[in-house]
Amino acid sequence: MMGYDDKRNFFRMMVNSPCELKIEDDESTRTLQAVCKDISATGMSFEIEESSIEMGTQVQVCIESTSSQIPSLSATAKVVRCVPQSDTSSIIGVEITEMK
């Protein structure tokens, strides 16, 4: 594919959509408001207002649809990347393990 610099198997679609993440780690189970930055067939990235989330942490993702023609997205995923953006925010990458 000409001009395709990304080495991923699936294209990413930019969405910048508000969503809810339920974080299930050793500390507790908590819910965060986040912004889904992009999504592909196997993963997503989010901007969150937390400084860090440990790799391998399981998250439940819920993205409400704004259209009656498109269903809401609900998935289970695991954190595979966490890049701090500031003292209070990070970009996390997740691998989708189950669509609901």
C-alpha distances in whole Angstrom, upper triangle without the diagonal:
4,6,6,9,11,11,12,12,12,12,15,17,20,23,26,28,32,32,35,34,37,37,39,40,43,45,45,43,42,40,38,36,33,30,27,24,21,20,18,18,20,21,23,24,27,30,33,37,37,37,36,35,35,32,32,34,34,33,34,32,33,31,33,32,33,33,35,32,30,31,32,29,31,30,31,29,30,29,27,27,29,29,32,32,36,39,39,35,32,28,28,25,26,24,25,28,29,29,32
4,6,9,11,12,14,15,15,14,16,18,20,24,26,29,33,34,36,36,39,39,41,42,45,46,46,44,43,41,39,37,34,31,28,25,22,22,20,21,23,23,24,25,28,30,34,37,38,38,36,36,36,34,34,36,36,35,36,33,35,32,35,33,34,34,36,34,31,33,33,32,34,32,34,31,32,31,28,28,30,29,32,32,36,39,39,35,32,29,29,26,27,27,28,30,32,31,35
4,6,9,11,13,15,15,13,15,17,18,22,24,27,30,31,34,34,37,37,39,40,43,44,44,42,41,39,37,35,31,28,25,22,20,20,19,20,22,22,22,23,26,27,31,34,35,35,34,34,34,32,33,34,34,34,34,32,33,31,33,32,33,33,35,33,31,32,32,30,32,31,32,30,30,29,27,26,28,27,29,29,32,36,36,32,29,26,26,24,26,25,27,30,31,31,34
4,6,8,10,11,11,10,12,14,16,20,22,25,28,29,31,31,34,34,36,36,39,41,41,39,38,36,34,32,29,26,23,20,17,17,15,17,18,19,19,20,23,25,28,32,32,32,31,30,31,28,29,31,31,30,31,29,30,28,31,29,31,31,34,31,29,30,30,27,29,28,29,26,27,26,23,22,25,24,27,27,30,34,33,30,27,23,23,21,22,22,23,26,28,27,31
4,6,9,11,12,11,12,15,16,20,22,25,28,28,31,30,33,32,34,35,37,39,39,38,37,35,32,31,28,25,22,19,17,17,16,18,18,18,18,19,22,23,27,30,30,30,28,28,29,26,27,29,30,29,30,28,30,28,31,30,32,32,35,33,30,31,30,28,30,28,28,26,25,24,21,20,22,21,24,24,28,31,31,28,24,21,21,19,21,21,23,26,28,28,31
4,6,9,9,8,9,13,14,18,19,22,25,25,27,26,29,29,30,31,34,35,36,34,33,32,29,28,25,22,19,16,14,14,12,14,15,14,15,15,19,20,24,27,27,27,25,25,25,23,24,25,26,25,27,25,26,25,28,28,29,30,33,31,28,28,27,25,26,24,25,22,22,20,18,17,19,19,22,22,26,29,29,25,22,18,18,15,17,17,19,22,24,24,28
4,7,9,9,11,15,17,20,22,24,27,27,28,27,29,29,30,30,33,35,35,34,34,32,30,30,26,24,21,18,16,15,13,14,14,14,16,16,20,22,25,29,28,28,26,25,25,22,22,25,25,25,27,25,27,26,29,29,31,32,34,32,29,29,28,25,26,24,24,21,21,20,17,16,19,19,23,24,27,30,30,27,23,20,19,16,17,16,18,21,23,24,27
4,6,7,9,12,15,18,20,22,24,24,26,24,26,26,27,28,31,33,33,31,31,29,28,27,24,22,18,16,13,12,10,10,10,11,13,14,18,20,23,27,27,27,24,23,23,20,20,22,22,22,23,22,24,23,26,26,28,29,31,29,26,26,25,22,23,20,21,18,18,17,15,15,18,19,22,23,27,29,29,25,22,18,17,13,14,13,15,17,19,20,24
4,7,10,13,16,19,21,23,25,25,26,25,27,27,28,29,32,34,34,32,32,30,29,29,25,23,20,18,15,13,9,9,9,11,14,16,20,23,25,29,29,29,27,25,25,22,21,23,23,23,23,22,24,23,26,26,28,28,30,28,25,25,24,21,22,20,20,18,18,19,16,17,21,22,25,26,30,32,32,28,25,21,19,16,15,13,14,16,18,19,22
4,6,10,13,15,18,20,22,22,24,23,25,26,27,28,32,33,33,31,30,28,27,26,23,21,17,16,12,10,6,6,8,9,11,14,18,21,24,27,28,28,26,25,25,22,22,23,22,21,22,20,21,20,23,22,24,25,27,24,21,21,21,18,20,18,19,17,18,18,17,17,20,21,25,25,29,32,30,27,23,20,18,15,14,13,13,16,17,17,20
4,7,10,13,16,18,21,21,23,23,26,26,28,29,33,34,34,31,30,28,26,25,22,19,15,14,10,8,6,8,10,10,11,13,16,19,23,26,27,28,26,25,26,23,23,24,23,22,22,20,21,19,22,21,23,23,25,23,20,21,20,18,20,19,20,18,19,19,18,18,20,21,24,24,28,30,29,26,22,19,18,15,15,14,15,18,19,18,21
4,6,9,12,14,17,17,20,20,23,23,25,27,30,32,31,29,27,25,23,21,18,15,12,10,6,5,5,8,9,9,8,10,13,16,19,23,24,24,23,22,23,21,21,22,21,20,20,17,18,16,19,18,20,21,23,22,18,19,18,16,18,17,18,16,18,17,16,16,18,18,21,21,24,27,26,22,19,15,15,12,13,13,13,17,18,17,20
4,6,10,11,15,16,19,19,22,23,26,28,32,32,31,29,27,24,22,20,17,14,10,9,5,5,6,9,12,11,9,11,13,15,19,22,24,25,24,23,25,23,23,24,22,20,20,17,17,14,17,15,17,18,20,19,16,17,16,14,17,17,19,17,19,19,18,18,19,20,22,21,25,28,26,22,20,16,16,14,15,15,15,18,19,17,20
4,6,9,12,14,17,18,22,23,26,27,31,31,30,28,26,23,20,18,15,11,9,6,4,7,9,13,14,12,10,10,11,13,16,20,22,23,23,22,24,23,24,23,23,20,20,16,17,14,16,15,16,17,21,19,17,18,17,15,18,18,20,18,20,19,19,18,18,18,20,19,22,25,23,19,17,14,15,14,15,16,16,20,21,19,21
4,5,9,11,14,16,19,21,24,26,30,30,29,26,24,21,18,15,12,9,7,6,5,7,10,13,15,13,10,10,10,12,15,18,21,22,22,22,24,23,24,23,22,19,18,14,14,11,12,12,12,14,17,17,14,15,14,13,15,16,18,18,20,19,20,19,19,19,20,19,22,25,22,19,17,14,15,14,15,17,16,20,20,18,20
4,7,9,13,15,18,20,23,25,29,28,27,25,22,19,16,13,10,6,5,4,7,10,13,16,17,14,11,10,9,9,12,15,18,20,20,20,23,23,24,22,21,18,18,14,14,11,13,13,13,16,19,19,16,17,15,14,16,17,19,18,20,19,20,18,18,17,18,16,19,21,19,16,15,12,14,14,15,18,18,21,21,20,21
4,6,10,12,16,18,22,24,28,27,25,23,20,16,14,11,8,5,5,7,9,10,14,17,18,15,11,11,9,10,12,15,18,20,21,20,23,23,23,22,20,17,16,12,11,8,9,9,10,13,16,17,14,14,12,11,14,15,17,17,19,19,20,19,19,19,20,18,21,23,20,17,16,14,15,15,16,18,17,20,20,18,19
4,7,10,14,16,20,22,25,25,23,20,17,13,11,7,6,4,6,9,11,13,16,19,19,16,13,12,9,10,10,13,16,19,19,19,22,22,23,20,19,16,14,11,9,7,8,10,11,14,17,18,16,15,12,12,13,15,17,17,19,18,20,20,18,19,19,18,20,21,18,15,15,14,14,16,16,18,18,21,20,18,19
4,7,10,13,16,19,23,22,20,17,14,10,9,6,5,6,6,10,12,12,16,18,17,15,12,11,9,10,10,13,15,18,18,17,20,20,20,18,16,12,11,7,6,5,7,10,12,15,17,18,15,14,10,10,10,12,13,14,16,16,19,18,17,19,19,19,20,21,18,15,15,14,13,14,14,16,15,18,17,15,15
4,7,10,13,16,19,19,16,13,10,7,6,5,6,8,9,13,14,15,18,19,18,16,13,13,10,11,10,12,14,17,17,15,18,19,18,15,14,10,8,6,5,7,9,12,14,17,19,21,18,16,12,11,10,11,12,13,15,15,18,18,17,19,19,19,21,21,18,15,15,14,13,15,14,16,15,17,16,15,15
4,6,9,12,16,15,13,10,8,6,5,6,7,10,10,13,15,14,17,18,17,14,12,11,9,11,9,11,12,15,14,12,14,15,15,12,10,6,6,5,7,9,12,15,18,21,22,23,20,18,14,12,10,10,10,10,11,11,15,15,14,17,17,18,20,20,17,14,14,13,11,12,11,14,13,15,15,14,14
4,6,10,13,13,10,7,6,4,6,9,10,13,14,17,18,18,20,20,19,16,15,14,13,14,12,13,13,16,15,12,14,15,14,11,9,5,5,7,8,12,14,18,20,23,24,25,22,19,16,14,11,11,9,10,11,12,16,17,16,19,19,21,22,21,18,16,16,16,13,15,13,15,14,15,14,15,14
4,6,10,10,8,6,5,6,8,11,11,15,15,18,19,18,21,21,19,16,15,14,13,14,11,13,11,14,12,9,10,12,11,7,6,5,7,9,12,15,17,21,24,26,28,29,25,23,19,17,14,12,10,10,10,10,14,14,14,17,17,19,20,19,17,15,14,14,12,13,12,14,14,15,15,16,17
4,7,8,6,5,7,9,11,14,15,18,18,21,22,21,22,23,20,18,17,17,16,17,15,16,14,16,14,10,11,12,10,7,6,6,8,11,14,17,20,24,27,29,30,31,27,24,21,19,15,13,11,11,10,11,14,16,16,19,19,22,23,22,19,18,17,17,15,15,13,15,15,14,15,17,17
4,5,6,6,9,11,13,17,17,20,20,22,23,23,24,25,22,19,19,18,17,18,16,16,14,15,12,9,8,10,9,6,7,9,11,14,18,21,24,27,30,32,33,34,31,28,25,22,19,17,13,13,11,11,14,15,15,18,18,21,22,21,19,18,17,17,15,16,14,16,17,16,18,20,20
4,6,8,11,14,16,20,20,24,24,26,27,26,28,28,25,23,22,22,21,21,19,19,16,17,14,11,10,12,11,9,10,12,15,18,21,24,27,31,33,36,37,38,35,32,28,26,22,20,17,16,14,14,17,18,17,20,20,23,24,22,20,20,19,20,18,19,18,19,20,19,21,23,24
4,7,9,13,14,18,19,23,24,26,27,27,29,30,27,24,23,22,21,21,17,17,14,15,13,11,11,14,14,11,12,13,16,19,21,24,27,30,33,36,37,38,35,32,28,26,23,21,19,18,16,15,18,19,17,20,20,22,22,20,18,19,18,20,18,20,19,21,22,22,23,25,25
4,6,10,12,16,18,21,22,25,26,26,28,29,26,24,23,22,20,20,17,17,14,16,15,12,13,15,15,11,12,12,14,16,19,22,24,28,30,33,34,36,32,29,26,24,21,19,17,17,16,16,19,20,19,21,21,23,23,21,19,19,19,20,18,20,19,21,21,21,21,23,23
4,7,10,14,16,19,20,23,24,24,26,26,24,21,20,20,18,19,16,16,14,17,15,13,14,16,15,11,10,9,10,13,15,18,21,24,27,30,30,32,29,26,22,20,17,16,14,15,14,15,18,19,18,21,21,23,23,22,19,19,18,19,17,19,17,19,19,18,19,20,19
4,7,10,13,16,18,21,22,22,25,26,24,21,19,18,16,16,13,13,12,15,14,12,14,16,16,12,11,10,10,12,14,17,18,22,24,27,29,30,27,24,21,19,17,16,15,15,15,15,19,19,17,20,19,21,21,20,17,16,16,18,16,18,17,19,19,19,20,20,20
4,7,10,13,15,18,20,20,23,24,22,19,17,16,14,14,11,11,12,15,15,13,16,17,17,13,12,9,9,10,11,13,15,19,21,24,25,27,24,21,18,16,14,14,14,14,15,15,19,19,17,19,19,20,20,20,16,15,16,16,15,17,16,18,18,19,19,19,18
4,6,10,12,15,17,18,21,23,22,18,16,14,11,10,8,8,9,13,13,12,15,17,17,14,13,10,10,10,11,12,14,18,20,23,25,26,23,21,17,16,15,15,15,15,15,14,18,17,15,17,16,17,17,17,13,12,12,13,13,15,15,18,18,19,20,19,19
4,7,10,13,16,17,20,22,21,18,15,13,10,9,7,8,10,14,15,14,18,19,20,17,16,12,12,10,10,10,12,15,17,20,22,24,21,20,16,15,15,15,16,16,17,16,19,18,16,17,17,16,17,17,14,12,13,13,13,15,16,19,18,21,20,20,20
4,6,9,12,14,17,20,19,15,12,10,6,6,5,7,10,13,13,13,16,18,18,16,15,12,12,10,10,10,12,15,16,20,22,23,20,19,16,14,14,15,15,15,15,14,17,15,14,15,14,14,15,16,13,10,10,10,10,12,13,16,16,19,19,19,19
4,6,9,11,15,18,18,14,11,8,5,5,7,10,12,15,15,15,19,19,20,18,17,14,14,11,11,9,12,14,15,18,21,22,19,18,15,14,15,15,16,15,17,15,17,16,14,15,15,14,16,17,15,11,11,9,10,12,13,16,16,20,20,19,20
4,6,8,11,14,14,11,7,6,4,7,9,12,15,17,16,16,18,18,19,17,16,13,13,10,10,8,11,13,14,17,20,20,17,16,13,11,13,13,14,13,15,14,15,14,14,15,16,15,18,20,17,14,12,10,10,10,11,13,13,17,17,16,17
4,7,11,14,14,11,7,6,5,7,10,14,16,17,17,17,19,19,20,19,18,16,16,13,14,12,14,15,16,19,22,22,18,19,16,14,16,16,17,15,16,15,15,14,14,14,15,14,17,19,17,14,12,9,10,10,12,14,15,18,19,18,20
4,7,11,11,8,6,6,7,10,13,17,18,20,19,18,20,19,19,19,18,16,16,13,14,12,15,15,17,18,21,20,17,17,15,13,15,14,16,14,16,15,15,14,15,15,17,16,20,22,21,17,14,11,11,9,11,12,13,17,17,16,19
4,7,8,6,4,7,9,13,15,19,20,22,20,19,20,19,19,18,17,15,15,12,13,11,14,14,17,18,20,19,15,15,14,11,13,12,14,12,14,14,14,14,16,17,19,19,23,25,23,19,17,13,12,10,10,10,10,14,14,13,16
4,5,5,6,9,12,16,19,22,23,24,23,21,22,19,19,19,18,17,16,14,15,14,17,17,19,20,22,20,17,16,16,13,14,13,14,13,14,15,14,15,17,19,22,22,25,28,26,22,19,16,14,11,10,10,9,13,14,13,16
4,6,9,12,15,19,21,25,26,27,25,22,23,20,19,20,18,17,16,14,16,15,18,18,20,21,22,20,16,16,15,12,13,12,13,12,14,16,15,17,20,21,24,25,29,31,29,25,22,19,17,13,12,9,8,11,11,10,14
4,7,11,14,18,20,23,23,24,22,20,20,17,15,16,15,14,15,13,15,16,19,19,22,23,24,23,19,18,17,13,13,11,11,9,11,12,12,14,17,19,22,23,27,29,27,24,20,17,14,11,9,6,5,8,10,10,14
4,7,10,14,16,20,20,21,18,16,17,14,14,14,13,12,13,11,14,14,17,18,21,22,24,23,19,18,16,13,13,10,10,8,9,10,9,11,14,16,19,20,23,25,23,20,17,13,11,7,5,4,5,9,11,11,14
4,7,10,13,17,17,18,17,15,16,14,14,14,13,12,12,10,12,11,15,16,19,20,23,22,18,17,15,12,12,10,11,9,10,10,10,10,12,14,16,17,20,22,20,17,14,10,8,6,5,7,8,11,13,12,15
4,7,10,13,14,15,14,13,15,14,14,14,14,12,13,11,13,13,16,17,20,22,24,24,20,20,17,14,15,13,13,11,11,9,10,9,9,11,13,13,16,19,17,13,10,7,5,4,6,9,11,14,16,16,18
4,6,10,11,13,12,12,14,14,15,14,14,11,12,10,12,11,15,17,18,21,24,24,21,20,17,14,15,14,14,12,12,10,12,10,10,10,12,12,14,16,14,10,8,5,5,7,8,12,13,16,17,17,19
4,7,9,10,11,12,15,15,17,16,16,14,15,13,14,14,17,19,20,23,26,26,23,22,19,17,18,17,17,15,15,13,14,12,10,10,10,9,11,13,11,7,6,5,7,9,11,15,16,20,21,21,22
4,6,8,9,10,13,15,16,14,15,13,14,13,14,14,17,20,21,24,27,28,25,24,20,18,18,17,17,15,15,13,15,13,10,10,10,9,11,12,8,6,5,6,8,11,13,16,17,20,21,21,22
4,7,9,11,14,17,19,16,17,15,16,16,17,17,19,22,23,27,29,31,28,26,23,21,21,20,20,18,18,15,17,15,12,12,10,10,9,9,6,4,7,9,11,14,16,20,21,23,24,25,25
4,6,8,11,14,16,14,16,14,16,16,18,19,22,25,26,29,32,33,30,28,25,23,22,21,20,18,16,14,16,14,10,11,8,10,9,8,5,5,6,9,10,14,15,19,21,23,24,25,26
4,7,10,13,16,14,17,16,19,19,21,22,25,28,29,32,35,36,33,31,28,25,24,23,21,19,17,14,15,13,9,9,6,8,7,6,5,5,6,9,10,14,16,20,22,24,26,27,28
4,7,9,12,11,14,14,17,17,20,21,25,27,29,32,35,35,32,30,27,24,23,21,19,16,14,11,12,10,6,8,7,10,10,9,8,8,6,9,8,12,13,17,19,21,23,25,26
4,7,9,7,10,10,14,15,18,20,23,26,28,31,33,34,30,28,25,22,20,18,16,13,11,8,10,9,6,9,10,13,14,13,12,10,8,10,8,10,11,14,16,18,20,22,23
4,6,6,10,11,15,16,20,22,26,28,31,34,35,36,32,30,27,24,21,19,16,13,10,7,9,8,8,11,12,15,16,16,15,14,12,12,10,11,11,14,16,17,20,22,24
4,6,9,11,15,16,20,22,25,28,31,33,35,35,31,29,26,23,21,18,15,11,8,5,5,6,7,11,13,16,18,18,18,16,13,12,9,10,9,11,14,14,18,20,22
4,6,9,13,15,19,21,25,27,30,32,34,34,30,28,25,21,19,15,12,9,5,5,6,9,10,14,16,20,22,21,20,19,16,15,11,11,9,10,12,12,15,18,20
4,7,10,13,16,19,22,25,28,31,32,32,28,26,23,20,17,14,11,8,5,5,8,10,11,14,16,19,21,20,19,17,15,14,11,11,9,11,12,12,14,17,18
4,7,10,13,16,20,23,26,28,29,29,26,23,20,17,14,11,7,6,4,7,10,12,13,17,18,21,23,23,20,19,16,16,12,12,9,10,10,9,11,13,15
4,6,10,13,16,19,22,24,26,26,23,20,17,13,11,8,6,5,6,7,11,13,13,17,18,20,22,22,19,17,15,14,11,11,8,10,9,10,11,12,13
4,7,10,13,16,19,21,22,23,20,17,13,10,7,6,5,6,9,11,14,16,16,19,21,22,24,24,21,19,17,16,13,13,10,11,10,10,10,10,10
4,7,10,13,16,18,19,20,16,14,10,8,6,5,6,7,10,12,15,16,16,19,20,21,23,24,21,18,16,15,12,12,10,11,9,11,10,9,10
4,6,10,13,15,16,17,14,11,7,6,5,7,9,11,14,15,18,19,19,21,22,23,25,25,22,20,19,17,15,15,13,14,12,14,12,10,10
4,6,9,12,14,14,11,9,6,5,7,9,12,13,16,17,19,20,20,22,23,22,24,26,23,20,19,17,16,16,14,16,14,16,14,12,12
4,7,9,10,12,9,8,5,6,9,12,15,17,20,21,23,24,24,25,26,25,27,28,25,22,22,20,19,19,18,19,17,19,17,14,13
4,5,7,9,6,6,5,7,10,14,17,19,22,23,25,26,26,27,28,27,29,31,28,25,24,22,21,21,20,21,18,21,19,15,14
4,7,9,8,9,8,11,14,17,21,22,25,26,28,28,28,29,29,28,30,32,28,26,25,24,24,23,23,24,22,24,22,19,18
4,5,5,8,9,12,15,19,22,24,27,28,30,30,31,32,32,31,33,35,32,29,29,26,26,26,25,25,23,25,23,19,18
4,6,7,9,13,16,19,23,25,29,30,32,33,33,34,35,34,36,38,35,32,31,29,29,28,27,27,24,26,23,19,18
4,7,10,13,16,19,23,25,28,30,31,32,33,34,36,35,37,39,36,33,32,30,29,28,26,26,23,25,22,19,18
4,7,9,13,15,19,21,25,26,28,28,29,31,32,32,34,36,33,30,29,26,25,24,22,22,19,21,19,15,15
4,6,9,13,16,19,22,24,26,27,28,30,31,31,33,35,32,29,28,25,24,23,21,20,17,19,16,12,11
4,7,10,14,16,19,21,23,24,25,27,28,28,30,32,28,25,24,22,21,20,18,18,15,17,15,11,10
4,7,10,12,16,18,20,21,22,24,26,26,28,30,27,24,22,20,18,17,15,15,12,13,11,8,8
4,7,10,14,16,18,20,21,24,25,26,28,29,26,23,22,20,17,16,14,13,10,11,9,6,5
4,6,10,13,15,17,19,22,24,25,27,28,25,22,20,18,15,14,11,10,7,8,6,4,5
4,7,10,13,16,17,20,22,24,26,27,24,22,19,18,14,13,9,9,6,6,5,6,8
4,7,9,12,14,17,19,21,24,24,22,20,17,15,11,10,6,5,4,5,7,9,11
4,6,9,11,15,17,20,22,23,21,18,15,14,10,8,5,5,7,7,10,12,15
4,6,7,11,14,16,19,19,18,15,12,11,7,6,4,7,9,10,13,15,18
4,7,10,14,16,19,20,19,17,13,11,8,6,5,7,10,12,15,17,20
4,7,10,13,16,17,16,14,10,8,5,5,7,9,13,15,18,20,22
4,7,9,12,13,13,10,7,6,4,6,9,12,15,17,20,22,24
4,6,9,11,11,9,5,5,6,9,12,15,18,21,23,25,27
4,6,7,8,6,4,6,9,12,15,18,21,24,26,27,29
4,7,8,5,5,7,10,13,17,20,23,26,28,28,30
4,5,5,7,10,13,16,19,23,26,28,30,31,32
4,6,8,12,14,18,21,24,27,29,31,32,33
4,7,11,13,17,19,23,25,27,29,29,30
4,7,10,13,16,20,22,24,26,26,28
4,6,10,13,16,19,21,23,24,26
4,7,10,14,16,19,21,21,24
4,7,10,13,15,18,19,21
4,7,10,13,15,16,19
4,6,9,12,13,16
4,6,9,11,14
4,6,7,11
4,7,10
4,6
4
